[in-house]
């Protein structure tokens, strides 16, 4: 896959991510382990799937369909 990055975009991304990329690998691994452990809890799973169900109901609505069509129309101009 080929990607094109403009220098300003690359610099902006590096600046935004520097808070993370400047940390030692061991610290980043610890952050990841903590996040993964939190994701594995039953309470998180329940909230996660409840949100999916709520969104699924919204996606079925005519209002959502109109919003998608409006977005696509603006995007294709």
C-alpha positions, 0 to 999 in steps of 0.5 A: 500500500502506498501512502502520501504524507505532506510534511506538515501533516507528518509534523503535525502527527508527530507533535500530537503523538509525541506525548506517547512516542517519547515514553519508554517501550516498557511504559507503553506496554504497561499502559496497553496491559492496563487498557486491555485488562479494563476491556476484559471486564464484564461491565465494559463488555455490557456497556460496549454491546449496549452501545452497539445495540443503541447505534444499530437502532439509530442506523435503521432510522429514516433520520439516519438515512437522510443524514447519510444521504446528506453527507454523501451529497456534500462529499460528492460535490 
